[in-house]
């Protein structure tokens, strides 16, 4: 027999910081920024009064009626193989919901159903068991659910030699991803990291502007600037803002140096070819003539490659001319870490200078910082589960896949229904409301 009761937030936070299934969404830090929701912190105890389960339940009043909706973000934290614990806790929250006029409770467990498209039996068993307890299950391919049902997760090696770990992790990336990270470094991008102690309103406003740009481009709703400010202040020290900055002077200097080098290469190749042609005109021996012609051909190929690069560098200098004298933030992200795990939560990028690869620089910075923080898991968060290359979200999948994490499918979203009338009304109205809200909000921005 287990007993369940409301507990102090600190107890919830401590449990989630050490439990294998602990999640920052289950802490009071996360609950504190959900101002439109009322948090309830529930603990489950065994016969010896040991804490074995924690649940941060967020409650929100349904519009116009005296009823509430409940949500346990990423579900309660516990050992999901303990069936008796799941049975008794489900009975508890069903009765708790009736007492507090909660019409339904939604959970979305951090349990893997598949990894890299291979089914995990343990995850499937837990999914089936939750359904047998009366939970309604909903799966989603894209981003229809509250939390993404498909993510990429990168396991980070643990050890004392952080620099070696970074090298090993970098080597595990795809060739294209490694190349793009180097391009970002080569183009002079820098990554700035902000938290509660050094954030300024100017930087936060710039991040929000980029978020609005991204929302319009990718058709998703953007939260108000104050929401991100709340995150940085209330989830401190576990929340950071990363901003990637472009510097024209750095980029110009690098490109111009490469241009001058290739101009020298071209000049030497021209001189070498002229010299070889003089020798060719004077030579009578057929073997030597053949060797000379081979050298001329080699130099000619070198000359053509040099001219191709020169043309490319000149075009790049023309492309960046409009940004002369400027330093510009090109991308930004909200990053969370807790209990050995890190999450890339929100990301935004400008429509300009995309060939500088700011998002690759940003991800690499967050991954290396996760290693420094001793994290064993870096979560890239949502991607589509529809892997059709024609899917508009396929590019996001390819981008995150290049970092060689595991492609994870969770067991889905589950609803414990108490009042079917309110539940059905919500299920029918919410998708339409979300669609209309997105159009209105993105139209205003």
C-alpha positions as a Python dict, from the first residue, in 0.01 Angstrom:
ca = {
    (1, 'X'): (0, 0, 0),
    (2, 'X'): (117, 348, -89),
    (3, 'X'): (-1, 678, 49),
    (4, 'X'): (-24, 1003, -144),
    (5, 'X'): (-41, 1358, -22),
    (6, 'X'): (53, 1711, -115),
    (7, 'X'): (417, 1789, -33),
    (8, 'X'): (644, 2096, -31),
    (9, 'X'): (784, 2200, -373),
    (10, 'X'): (1138, 2151, -245),
    (11, 'X'): (1068, 1780, -200),
    (12, 'X'): (947, 1757, -559),
    (13, 'X'): (1255, 1938, -686),
    (14, 'X'): (1500, 1720, -496),
    (15, 'X'): (1334, 1398, -613),
    (16, 'X'): (1346, 1508, -978),
    (17, 'X'): (1710, 1610, -952),
    (18, 'X'): (1820, 1253, -873),
    (19, 'X'): (1556, 1022, -1023),
    (20, 'X'): (1626, 858, -1359),
    (21, 'X'): (1294, 987, -1492),
    (22, 'X'): (1325, 1329, -1330),
    (23, 'X'): (1236, 1622, -1554),
    (24, 'X'): (1263, 1999, -1514),
    (25, 'X'): (899, 2026, -1625),
    (26, 'X'): (811, 1843, -1303),
    (27, 'X'): (980, 2100, -1078),
    (28, 'X'): (837, 2405, -906),
    (29, 'X'): (1073, 2615, -1121),
    (30, 'X'): (869, 2525, -1427),
    (31, 'X'): (537, 2552, -1245),
    (32, 'X'): (623, 2905, -1133),
    (33, 'X'): (631, 3038, -1489),
    (34, 'X'): (291, 2889, -1575),
    (35, 'X'): (107, 3177, -1417),
    (36, 'X'): (-229, 3090, -1571),
    (37, 'X'): (-214, 2750, -1401),
    (38, 'X'): (-237, 2657, -1031),
    (39, 'X'): (24, 2398, -925),
    (40, 'X'): (-39, 2108, -690),
    (41, 'X'): (264, 1914, -565),
    (42, 'X'): (190, 1551, -481),
    (43, 'X'): (420, 1288, -334),
    (44, 'X'): (380, 914, -308),
    (45, 'X'): (530, 719, -15),
    (46, 'X'): (588, 349, 46),
    (47, 'X'): (534, 158, 372),
    (48, 'X'): (865, 283, 509),
    (49, 'X'): (770, 642, 432),
    (50, 'X'): (1021, 662, 146),
    (51, 'X'): (930, 900, -133),
    (52, 'X'): (880, 689, -448),
    (53, 'X'): (668, 914, -669),
    (54, 'X'): (630, 1285, -736),
    (55, 'X'): (378, 1471, -949),
    (56, 'X'): (351, 1840, -1022),
    (57, 'X'): (-5, 1882, -1142),
    (58, 'X'): (-104, 2208, -1310),
    (59, 'X'): (-471, 2307, -1288),
    (60, 'X'): (-654, 2551, -1511),
    (61, 'X'): (-1017, 2655, -1496),
    (62, 'X'): (-1222, 2567, -1800),
    (63, 'X'): (-1390, 2871, -1961),
    (64, 'X'): (-1745, 2958, -1847),
    (65, 'X'): (-1799, 2649, -1629),
    (66, 'X'): (-1705, 2546, -1277),
    (67, 'X'): (-1457, 2280, -1381),
    (68, 'X'): (-1080, 2242, -1414),
    (69, 'X'): (-835, 2082, -1654),
    (70, 'X'): (-529, 1906, -1512),
    (71, 'X'): (-192, 1855, -1670),
    (72, 'X'): (114, 1674, -1533),
    (73, 'X'): (396, 1786, -1768),
    (74, 'X'): (603, 1490, -1889),
    (75, 'X'): (396, 1292, -1640),
    (76, 'X'): (464, 1193, -1280),
    (77, 'X'): (814, 1084, -1185),
    (78, 'X'): (845, 724, -1064),
    (79, 'X'): (941, 368, -1158),
    (80, 'X'): (690, 286, -1432),
    (81, 'X'): (760, -85, -1405),
    (82, 'X'): (603, -81, -1056),
    (83, 'X'): (249, -173, -1156),
    (84, 'X'): (104, -158, -804),
    (85, 'X'): (233, 197, -767),
    (86, 'X'): (75, 297, -1099),
    (87, 'X'): (-256, 135, -1006),
    (88, 'X'): (-277, 302, -667),
    (89, 'X'): (-166, 643, -793),
    (90, 'X'): (-419, 631, -1077),
    (91, 'X'): (-694, 557, -823),
    (92, 'X'): (-567, 844, -609),
    (93, 'X'): (-564, 1106, -885),
    (94, 'X'): (-904, 989, -1010),
    (95, 'X'): (-1052, 1053, -664),
    (96, 'X'): (-845, 1371, -624),
    (97, 'X'): (-989, 1497, -952),
    (98, 'X'): (-1345, 1429, -842),
    (99, 'X'): (-1290, 1616, -515),
    (100, 'X'): (-1136, 1917, -689),
    (101, 'X'): (-1374, 1931, -989),
    (102, 'X'): (-1100, 1836, -1235),
    (103, 'X'): (-1266, 1711, -1555),
    (104, 'X'): (-962, 1534, -1695),
    (105, 'X'): (-589, 1499, -1631),
    (106, 'X'): (-337, 1481, -1916),
    (107, 'X'): (3, 1316, -1883),
    (108, 'X'): (278, 1264, -2144),
    (109, 'X'): (537, 1029, -1991),
    (110, 'X'): (908, 1053, -2066),
    (111, 'X'): (907, 687, -2167),
    (112, 'X'): (1062, 571, -2494),
    (113, 'X'): (838, 365, -2723),
    (114, 'X'): (1104, 341, -2993),
    (115, 'X'): (1459, 451, -3060),
    (116, 'X'): (1586, 493, -3416),
    (117, 'X'): (1260, 335, -3537),
    (118, 'X'): (1313, 17, -3332),
    (119, 'X'): (1034, -72, -3091),
    (120, 'X'): (1123, -94, -2721),
    (121, 'X'): (923, -369, -2552),
    (122, 'X'): (937, -207, -2207),
    (123, 'X'): (788, 115, -2344),
    (124, 'X'): (514, -71, -2529),
    (125, 'X'): (427, -264, -2211),
    (126, 'X'): (398, 57, -2007),
    (127, 'X'): (182, 214, -2277),
    (128, 'X'): (-55, -83, -2278),
    (129, 'X'): (-70, -88, -1898),
    (130, 'X'): (-163, 280, -1873),
    (131, 'X'): (-440, 219, -2124),
    (132, 'X'): (-563, -73, -1915),
    (133, 'X'): (-587, 163, -1616),
    (134, 'X'): (-837, 379, -1806),
    (135, 'X'): (-613, 637, -1970),
    (136, 'X'): (-714, 747, -2321),
    (137, 'X'): (-409, 739, -2545),
    (138, 'X'): (-336, 981, -2832),
    (139, 'X'): (-34, 957, -3059),
    (140, 'X'): (87, 1240, -3282),
    (141, 'X'): (326, 1253, -3575),
    (142, 'X'): (396, 1625, -3581),
    (143, 'X'): (329, 1881, -3308),
    (144, 'X'): (-39, 1826, -3236),
    (145, 'X'): (15, 1727, -2871),
    (146, 'X'): (115, 1950, -2578),
    (147, 'X'): (469, 1814, -2588),
    (148, 'X'): (642, 1676, -2898),
    (149, 'X'): (605, 1302, -2934),
    (150, 'X'): (928, 1266, -3134),
    (151, 'X'): (1265, 1411, -3032),
    (152, 'X'): (1635, 1366, -3087),
    (153, 'X'): (1839, 1286, -2778),
    (154, 'X'): (2217, 1284, -2765),
    (155, 'X'): (2384, 1070, -2498),
    (156, 'X'): (2689, 1248, -2358),
    (157, 'X'): (2983, 1046, -2223),
    (158, 'X'): (3072, 1103, -1858),
    (159, 'X'): (3424, 1152, -1731),
    (160, 'X'): (3680, 1398, -1598),
    (161, 'X'): (3844, 1491, -1929),
    (162, 'X'): (3580, 1729, -2065),
    (163, 'X'): (3790, 1843, -2360),
    (164, 'X'): (3841, 1486, -2480),
    (165, 'X'): (3468, 1420, -2443),
    (166, 'X'): (3396, 1724, -2661),
    (167, 'X'): (3637, 1598, -2927),
    (168, 'X'): (3479, 1253, -2923),
    (169, 'X'): (3126, 1393, -2943),
    (170, 'X'): (3226, 1625, -3230),
    (171, 'X'): (3375, 1331, -3421),
    (172, 'X'): (3044, 1147, -3388),
    (173, 'X'): (2856, 1415, -3586),
    (174, 'X'): (2791, 1372, -3956),
    (175, 'X'): (3049, 1514, -4198),
    (176, 'X'): (2812, 1790, -4304),
    (177, 'X'): (2736, 1892, -3945),
    (178, 'X'): (3106, 1908, -3855),
    (179, 'X'): (3169, 2111, -4171),
    (180, 'X'): (2889, 2357, -4092),
    (181, 'X'): (3014, 2409, -3736),
    (182, 'X'): (3356, 2492, -3881),
    (183, 'X'): (3194, 2726, -4134),
    (184, 'X'): (3029, 2915, -3847),
    (185, 'X'): (3365, 2945, -3670),
    (186, 'X'): (3534, 3046, -3994),
    (187, 'X'): (3277, 3317, -4063),
    (188, 'X'): (3353, 3472, -3727),
    (189, 'X'): (3031, 3395, -3541),
    (190, 'X'): (3044, 3425, -3164),
    (191, 'X'): (2806, 3281, -2906),
    (192, 'X'): (2699, 3485, -2605),
    (193, 'X'): (2541, 3323, -2299),
    (194, 'X'): (2301, 3507, -2071),
    (195, 'X'): (2128, 3424, -1745),
    (196, 'X'): (1951, 3614, -1469),
    (197, 'X'): (2274, 3784, -1364),
    (198, 'X'): (2377, 3939, -1695),
    (199, 'X'): (2067, 3954, -1916),
    (200, 'X'): (1963, 4297, -2043),
    (201, 'X'): (1631, 4414, -2181),
    (202, 'X'): (1803, 4499, -2509),
    (203, 'X'): (1929, 4143, -2560),
    (204, 'X'): (1597, 3990, -2455),
    (205, 'X'): (1408, 4221, -2693),
    (206, 'X'): (1637, 4122, -2978),
    (207, 'X'): (1579, 3753, -2903),
    (208, 'X'): (1204, 3809, -2905),
    (209, 'X'): (1224, 3994, -3237),
    (210, 'X'): (1404, 3695, -3389),
    (211, 'X'): (1141, 3463, -3237),
    (212, 'X'): (868, 3667, -3408),
    (213, 'X'): (1053, 3643, -3740),
    (214, 'X'): (1082, 3267, -3699),
    (215, 'X'): (716, 3233, -3600),
    (216, 'X'): (602, 3411, -3914),
    (217, 'X'): (833, 3204, -4132),
    (218, 'X'): (747, 2867, -3977),
    (219, 'X'): (386, 2944, -3881),
    (220, 'X'): (386, 2896, -3505),
    (221, 'X'): (265, 3117, -3225),
    (222, 'X'): (524, 3320, -3034),
    (223, 'X'): (492, 3392, -2663),
    (224, 'X'): (531, 3740, -2527),
    (225, 'X'): (873, 3869, -2429),
    (226, 'X'): (773, 3869, -2062),
    (227, 'X'): (731, 3492, -2071),
    (228, 'X'): (1096, 3442, -2163),
    (229, 'X'): (1198, 3697, -1903),
    (230, 'X'): (1004, 3498, -1643),
    (231, 'X'): (1182, 3182, -1749),
    (232, 'X'): (1527, 3332, -1715),
    (233, 'X'): (1447, 3486, -1377),
    (234, 'X'): (1241, 3207, -1216),
    (235, 'X'): (1421, 2898, -1346),
    (236, 'X'): (1757, 3046, -1249),
    (237, 'X'): (2021, 2905, -1243),
    (238, 'X'): (1888, 2630, -1469),
    (239, 'X'): (1784, 2852, -1760),
    (240, 'X'): (2009, 3029, -2010),
    (241, 'X'): (1967, 3238, -2322),
    (242, 'X'): (2214, 3175, -2604),
    (243, 'X'): (2262, 3441, -2872),
    (244, 'X'): (2474, 3401, -3186),
    (245, 'X'): (2631, 3721, -3314),
    (246, 'X'): (2765, 3797, -3660),
    (247, 'X'): (3047, 4050, -3703),
    (248, 'X'): (3101, 4205, -4046),
    (249, 'X'): (3458, 4301, -3961),
    (250, 'X'): (3550, 3945, -3862),
    (251, 'X'): (3381, 3798, -4167),
    (252, 'X'): (3533, 4054, -4405),
    (253, 'X'): (3880, 4000, -4262),
    (254, 'X'): (3857, 3621, -4298),
    (255, 'X'): (3713, 3626, -4650),
    (256, 'X'): (3951, 3898, -4767),
    (257, 'X'): (4252, 3708, -4632),
    (258, 'X'): (4141, 3397, -4823),
    (259, 'X'): (4084, 3605, -5136),
    (260, 'X'): (4434, 3752, -5121),
    (261, 'X'): (4581, 3406, -5068),
    (262, 'X'): (4403, 3271, -5375),
    (263, 'X'): (4509, 3571, -5582),
    (264, 'X'): (4868, 3479, -5495),
    (265, 'X'): (4802, 3114, -5581),
    (266, 'X'): (4659, 3219, -5916),
    (267, 'X'): (4953, 3446, -5992),
    (268, 'X'): (5203, 3170, -5912),
    (269, 'X'): (5009, 2921, -6124),
    (270, 'X'): (5008, 3160, -6421),
    (271, 'X'): (5384, 3217, -6389),
    (272, 'X'): (5445, 2844, -6353),
    (273, 'X'): (5234, 2764, -6661),
    (274, 'X'): (5415, 3026, -6869),
    (275, 'X'): (5750, 2886, -6760),
    (276, 'X'): (5647, 2528, -6838),
    (277, 'X'): (5518, 2628, -7181),
    (278, 'X'): (5852, 2788, -7267),
    (279, 'X'): (6026, 2467, -7165),
    (280, 'X'): (5772, 2267, -7364),
    (281, 'X'): (5844, 2469, -7678),
    (282, 'X'): (6217, 2400, -7645),
    (283, 'X'): (6197, 2033, -7555),
    (284, 'X'): (6242, 1760, -7820),
    (285, 'X'): (6236, 1444, -7608),
    (286, 'X'): (5888, 1289, -7624),
    (287, 'X'): (5898, 1147, -7267),
    (288, 'X'): (5997, 1483, -7125),
    (289, 'X'): (5734, 1653, -7342),
    (290, 'X'): (5469, 1425, -7193),
    (291, 'X'): (5585, 1499, -6836),
    (292, 'X'): (5590, 1872, -6906),
    (293, 'X'): (5240, 1859, -7053),
    (294, 'X'): (5120, 1670, -6742),
    (295, 'X'): (5265, 1945, -6521),
    (296, 'X'): (5096, 2209, -6734),
    (297, 'X'): (4762, 2027, -6706),
    (298, 'X'): (4804, 2001, -6328),
    (299, 'X'): (4882, 2371, -6299),
    (300, 'X'): (4591, 2454, -6527),
    (301, 'X'): (4355, 2259, -6298),
    (302, 'X'): (4502, 2441, -6000),
    (303, 'X'): (4451, 2773, -6178),
    (304, 'X'): (4086, 2695, -6257),
    (305, 'X'): (4018, 2592, -5897),
    (306, 'X'): (4185, 2909, -5774),
    (307, 'X'): (3977, 3122, -6010),
    (308, 'X'): (3661, 2944, -5891),
    (309, 'X'): (3746, 3024, -5530),
    (310, 'X'): (3838, 3384, -5615),
    (311, 'X'): (3500, 3431, -5781),
    (312, 'X'): (3328, 3279, -5476),
    (313, 'X'): (3512, 3503, -5230),
    (314, 'X'): (3438, 3814, -5439),
    (315, 'X'): (3069, 3722, -5449),
    (316, 'X'): (3070, 3668, -5073),
    (317, 'X'): (3222, 4011, -5015),
    (318, 'X'): (2944, 4159, -5231),
    (319, 'X'): (2682, 3965, -5034),
    (320, 'X'): (2801, 4094, -4696),
    (321, 'X'): (2854, 4454, -4814),
    (322, 'X'): (2505, 4561, -4689),
    (323, 'X'): (2614, 4465, -4336),
    (324, 'X'): (2934, 4668, -4340),
    (325, 'X'): (3028, 4796, -3996),
    (326, 'X'): (2752, 4598, -3825),
    (327, 'X'): (2729, 4331, -3555),
    (328, 'X'): (2401, 4142, -3580),
    (329, 'X'): (2234, 3875, -3368),
    (330, 'X'): (2135, 3598, -3609),
    (331, 'X'): (1988, 3333, -3381),
    (332, 'X'): (1901, 3260, -3022),
    (333, 'X'): (1775, 2983, -2797),
    (334, 'X'): (1638, 2911, -2453),
    (335, 'X'): (1830, 2629, -2284),
    (336, 'X'): (1741, 2438, -1967),
    (337, 'X'): (1941, 2191, -1761),
    (338, 'X'): (1856, 1995, -1449),
    (339, 'X'): (1951, 1667, -1284),
    (340, 'X'): (2212, 1571, -1543),
    (341, 'X'): (1989, 1648, -1842),
    (342, 'X'): (1980, 1946, -2079),
    (343, 'X'): (1707, 2066, -2317),
    (344, 'X'): (1704, 2293, -2619),
    (345, 'X'): (1363, 2444, -2551),
    (346, 'X'): (1304, 2738, -2786),
    (347, 'X'): (1500, 2836, -3094),
    (348, 'X'): (1487, 3131, -3331),
    (349, 'X'): (1682, 3242, -3637),
    (350, 'X'): (1692, 3540, -3871),
    (351, 'X'): (1621, 3522, -4243),
    (352, 'X'): (1954, 3685, -4332),
    (353, 'X'): (2310, 3547, -4345),
    (354, 'X'): (2188, 3191, -4308),
    (355, 'X'): (2496, 3068, -4496),
    (356, 'X'): (2704, 3155, -4187),
    (357, 'X'): (2541, 2855, -4013),
    (358, 'X'): (2442, 3027, -3686),
    (359, 'X'): (2217, 2742, -3569),
    (360, 'X'): (2504, 2494, -3591),
    (361, 'X'): (2722, 2727, -3382),
    (362, 'X'): (2441, 2763, -3129),
    (363, 'X'): (2380, 2389, -3092),
    (364, 'X'): (2749, 2313, -3057),
    (365, 'X'): (2783, 2579, -2786),
    (366, 'X'): (2491, 2431, -2590),
    (367, 'X'): (2626, 2077, -2626),
    (368, 'X'): (2975, 2173, -2507),
    (369, 'X'): (2828, 2364, -2213),
    (370, 'X'): (2617, 2059, -2126),
    (371, 'X'): (2936, 1854, -2114),
    (372, 'X'): (3099, 2115, -1886),
    (373, 'X'): (2792, 2100, -1660),
    (374, 'X'): (2830, 1723, -1627),
    (375, 'X'): (2511, 1639, -1816),
    (376, 'X'): (2473, 1289, -1956),
    (377, 'X'): (2185, 1374, -2192),
    (378, 'X'): (2121, 1657, -2437),
    (379, 'X'): (1765, 1677, -2571),
    (380, 'X'): (1718, 1855, -2906),
    (381, 'X'): (1341, 1839, -2848),
    (382, 'X'): (1078, 1811, -3115),
    (383, 'X'): (1090, 1682, -3470),
    (384, 'X'): (821, 1531, -3690),
    (385, 'X'): (761, 1158, -3683),
    (386, 'X'): (664, 1176, -4051),
    (387, 'X'): (992, 1109, -4227),
    (388, 'X'): (862, 1174, -4576),
    (389, 'X'): (1110, 1414, -4744),
    (390, 'X'): (807, 1604, -4879),
    (391, 'X'): (700, 1690, -4524),
    (392, 'X'): (769, 2064, -4459),
    (393, 'X'): (920, 1962, -4124),
    (394, 'X'): (1168, 1720, -4279),
    (395, 'X'): (1443, 1983, -4286),
    (396, 'X'): (1424, 2015, -3907),
    (397, 'X'): (1460, 1637, -3879),
    (398, 'X'): (1768, 1637, -4106),
    (399, 'X'): (1927, 1925, -3915),
    (400, 'X'): (1897, 1751, -3576),
    (401, 'X'): (1979, 1407, -3714),
    (402, 'X'): (2321, 1538, -3822),
    (403, 'X'): (2428, 1557, -3456),
    (404, 'X'): (2394, 1178, -3436),
    (405, 'X'): (2155, 1158, -3144),
    (406, 'X'): (1889, 891, -3099),
    (407, 'X'): (1559, 944, -3280),
    (408, 'X'): (1311, 885, -2997),
    (409, 'X'): (939, 825, -3003),
    (410, 'X'): (759, 859, -2668),
    (411, 'X'): (464, 644, -2567),
    (412, 'X'): (228, 935, -2631),
    (413, 'X'): (-21, 1155, -2453),
    (414, 'X'): (-271, 1007, -2207),
    (415, 'X'): (-592, 1152, -2064),
    (416, 'X'): (-759, 1030, -1748),
    (417, 'X'): (-1119, 1139, -1803),
    (418, 'X'): (-1347, 1223, -1511),
    (419, 'X'): (-1610, 1440, -1682),
    (420, 'X'): (-1657, 1319, -2039),
    (421, 'X'): (-1877, 1614, -2139),
    (422, 'X'): (-1612, 1876, -2057),
    (423, 'X'): (-1339, 1652, -2197),
    (424, 'X'): (-1513, 1601, -2532),
    (425, 'X'): (-1592, 1971, -2555),
    (426, 'X'): (-1226, 2055, -2495),
    (427, 'X'): (-1101, 1799, -2746),
    (428, 'X'): (-1326, 1936, -3018),
    (429, 'X'): (-1274, 2304, -2945),
    (430, 'X'): (-902, 2319, -2863),
    (431, 'X'): (-755, 2229, -3205),
    (432, 'X'): (-978, 2489, -3376),
    (433, 'X'): (-901, 2746, -3109),
    (434, 'X'): (-529, 2683, -3149),
    (435, 'X'): (-550, 2725, -3529),
    (436, 'X'): (-744, 3053, -3503),
    (437, 'X'): (-517, 3185, -3228),
    (438, 'X'): (-205, 3115, -3435),
    (439, 'X'): (-347, 3303, -3731),
    (440, 'X'): (-450, 3601, -3519),
    (441, 'X'): (-128, 3621, -3319),
    (442, 'X'): (104, 3577, -3616),
    (443, 'X'): (-101, 3831, -3809),
    (444, 'X'): (-44, 4087, -3534),
    (445, 'X'): (330, 4032, -3516),
}
